[in-house]
Amino acid sequence: MLTLLFLAASAAASETDYRIDPLASQATFEVRVLWLEHVDGHFTQVAGEVVPGPSPDSWVVDATISVDSVAMPTSRMRQWVMAPNFFDAGHHPLIHFVSNPISQADLDRGGTLTGSLTMRGVTAPIRFAVEPVHCEEMSPNPCKIMLHGNLQRSAFGMTADRLALSDSVDLNLSITLQRESR
């Protein structure tokens, strides 16, 4: 999602694409249960691309997460989050994020990435804190971007189990960008 962060403003955007490496990227989430414990899960299929934004030194992230790639501590918990009361994976198999443009400077020093998250057929604004990172365009090493955000389950129609589950969900992304030449 945040692959935009790595690209140098001088990159030849028409000759190079940046994609999220789905094998090296993941999204994790944590929700509080009964206000005492946390339940953690993660998605292993994060894919997408980063493209030049409207300004010469800006980028836009377009990323998808396959809901079916969710991993939970137990198979019972996995069935529960896949069900209609939570992700409703049968009707909504993808989570989609499109960012607002972010400047290269905000990526280099750390900043905020805002955009729209679509989950369960509902689109709502979201913001992520971006850890400072400067990826060298010509480096053979992959570039990793770390994002931290929070969302409200109720904003996406997840209103079941309100007595047992917190409405607040922490969402963290570890994104690895790969450069592809056309």
N, C-alpha and C positions, 0 to 999 in steps of 0.2 A: 504494500500500500504506500509505503513511504519511500519507495525507491527513488523518488525525485531528489531526495536529499543528497545523493551522491554525485550528481552530475555537475560538472563544471559549467559555468556560464558560457564558456567558449566552445563547448562541444558542438560538433556538427550534427544537429538534431535530424537533419534530413538523411544522414548516412548511418546513424546509429540509433538503435532502440535499446531500452533498458527494461528488463522484465524481472519480475519477482521469481526467484528460484523456488518452485514448489516443494522441492525435496529438502531444502535447507532453511525454510521459513516456517514459522508456526504462530498461532494465536492462542493465548491462554486466558482463562477467565476464572474468577473466584467470586463466590456468593456466600454470604453468611447464612447459616441454618440455625434456627432457634436462638439467634443472637449469641451463641456460644462457640460454635464451630464454623469452619469454612469448608466448602466443597469446591474442589478444583477440577477443572477440565481443560482440555486443549484440543485444538483443531490441527491436523497434520497436513491439510491441503489448502494452502494459501497461494493464490496465483494472481497474476495481473501484470500491469506495465506502468511505467512512468513516462510521461510525454512532456514536451516543452509547453509552458503556459503562455498566456497572452503577452507577458513582458519578456524581454530577452534573457533575463536572469531568473525566471520562475519555472516551476514544474507543477504538474498535476498528476495525482496518483489515481489509478483505477484498479481496484482489487476485488477479488471474489474469494469467499471461503466456502468450501463444500461442507454443508451441515453433516453429511454422512461420515465425514472424517473425524467426528468428535470422539475423543477417548476420555473415559471416566474411570474412577477407581474400581467400580464394579459393573458387571453387565446389567444389573438391575437399575443402577443409576443411569447408565447409558440409555436404556429403554425409556426411562422416565423423561430425560431431556429431549429425546427424539419424538415423544408423544405430542398430541395436539395442544396440551396445556403449556408446553414449554416452546421448543423450536418448531414444532409441527412440520417435521422434515418431509412428510408425505406430500404436503401441499407447497412447501417453501424450501426447496433443497439447497438454495444458495443464500449467503449473506453477501451483500454488495456494498462497497464503499467507493465514493468518488470524492476526492478532496477539492477544496478551493485551491487556487494557486498559492504556492509557498516559494518564497525567495531562496536563492542559493545561500544568502547570508544567514537566514534563519536556520538553515540546515547546518551550516558550519558552526554556529555558536549555540545551537539549541534554541528551540522556540515552540511555537504552537502550530499544529496542523489541524485545520478545521475542515469540515465537509459534511456529506450526507451519508448516513448508514441506512441501508434497507434490509430489514429482517422481518420475516413473517408477513411480507406484503406491506409493511409500514415503513415509510421513510421519515427519518428524524435527524436533526443536526447532532453532530458529535465533535468533540475536540480531543486531541491527543497532545501530550507533552512529548517533544522530540528531544532525545538526548543528543548532545553535541557530537557531530561526526563529520569528518572530512574524508571523503573517499577520493583517491587518486584515479582519475579517468583511465590512465594507461596501466595501472597496476595489475599484475597477474592475480592478486589476491581479491577474493570477493569482498564486497562492502556490506557490512551489517548495520542496520538501523534499528534502534530500540524506541518503541512508542508506548506511552502509558495513558490510559483513558478510563473513563467511568461512564456507565449508562444506567438509565432507569428502566427496569424490565417493563413497567407499566406503559412507558412511551411506545412500546412495540406490541402492546396487547397481551402481555404476559401477566395477567392479574390473578391467576390461580395460586394457591398456596401462600397467600399473603401473610398468614399467621406464622407459617414455618420459615419462609424465605424472606430475606431482605429484598427490597426493591432495587437497591444499589448493587451493581455488578462491576467489579474491576476487570478491565480488558487490557491485556498487554500483548504487544506484537514484537516479534523478532523477525525482521525482514532481511533477507539476503538478496542483493541485486546482482544480476548478470548483464553484461554488455553484449549486445548482438549487432553485428554489422549487416547491413542490407546488401 
